[in-house]
Amino acid sequence: MSQHSLIPPLSTVIDRVVDSSDARAAAKLALLRLGDTREFATLARRIANAVSPAPGRDPLTNRARPAFLYAMYVILLAALPLAALGALSPAAAEGAVHAATLYLRSLPQELYTLFGTGYLGYTAARQWGKIKGVDG
């Protein structure tokens, strides 16, 4: 990955995040100046390593992030059958909602944090791959 290939996506982020046109221009100028430094080249290599697929053809390694997300979806969606079962009667619905609430509250907060972090990281890596033209 060329260090200059990072400048357009970072420039787009600046456009979306910075409100003032003067501040936007200053940030882009600083980005262009930084683009010719060794520090920026190191950053470009680190980003390339972070978003590149794992070496080898091991399907478990290549599917680790999506598999984690699917597992989290299953855990969270397990509450839906409880709600559907409870829809048959108000008393059963109340019991199902209570059971689903207890189930979701029993999951540790760290699991939700890990899911959110993993999901954001996965979507960022997918977006980067789409920008680079590697992912469909």
N, C-alpha and C positions, 0 to 999 in steps of 0.2 A: 504494500500500500504506500503510495506516495504521500509525503506529508502535505503536499498541496491539495490532495484530494479531500482532505478534511475541511478545507476552508469553505467551500460552498455550503455543506450542511450546517457548519457552525455559524455561518453568516445568516442562514435561514432562521436558526434559533435566535440569533440576535434580533432579527427583524420581528419575530413573534413576541419576544420577551421585553425588549426595551421600547418604551413609549416615545420618548423624545427623539426627534430626528437628529439633533446635535449629538446626543449621547449615543445614538445608533451609529452615526458616522465615526465618532471617536472610538467606539468599541471595534468597529470593522477595521479601522486603521491600526489599532493595537493588535488585532488578530493577524493582519497582513505582515506587520513588523515581526510578530512572534513566529510567523510561518517560516522564516528563514533562519531560525535559531536551532541549536542542537537540542534544547529542551523540548521544542515542539516536535522534532523528529523522534525523540524518545517517547513522547506522548502518543504520536501516531503509531509507533510500533506496539505500544502497550494496548491501544485500542484494537489494532489489527489482531493481536494475539487473543484478546478477550472475545472478539466476535467470530473468529475463525473456528470452523468445526474441529473437533478433536481428531488427532491423527489416527489413522487405521480405519478398518472397516467394521469394527465392533458395533453391532446394532444397539447394544445396551448403552454404550457410551454416547452414540449419536442421538439416541432418543431419551436421554436422561431428563432433560428439562421438560419436554412435553409429557412424559410419563408422570413426573411429579405433579404437573398441573392436572392431569386426568385423575390422579389419586385424590387430590384436593377437591375436585368437582364431585367425585363419588361421595366423599365424606360429607360435603355440604348438602348435596342433593338427597342424601339419605333421609333428610327430614321431610321431604315431600310426600312419600307414601303415608307417613303418619297423618299429615293434613288431609290427604285424599280419603283415607279411612274414616277420619273424624267428620267428614262432610256429610255422612249419612244421617247423622242426628246431632242436634246441638250439644247434648251431653258428651257424645263421643268426640265432637269437634273441640270442645273445651279440653277434654282429656288429651287429644292429639296435639293441640297447641301447647299445652303444658309439657307434654312429653318431648316435643320438638325443641321447646325452649330449654328444657333441662339438658337435652342432648347437645345443643349448640353451645350452651354455657359450660358444659363439661370439657369442651376442647380447650387446651391451654392457649392463652393469648399469644404466646410465642409462635404457635402454629399459624395463627392468622397473620402475624407479622411476617413470618417466613413465606407464606403464600403470597402476600402482597408484594414483597420484595422480589420473589422469584417471578411472579407474573409480570411485574414492571420490567425486570431485567430481560425476560424472554421477549416481551413485545418490543423493547428497545433494540435488541439484537436482530429480531425479524425485520424491523423497520430499516435498520442499517443495511441488512442484506438486500432488501428491496431497492434501497437507494443505490447500492453498489451494483445491482443487477444480478446478484448471485441467487437470491431466493425469489420464488415466483409469487 
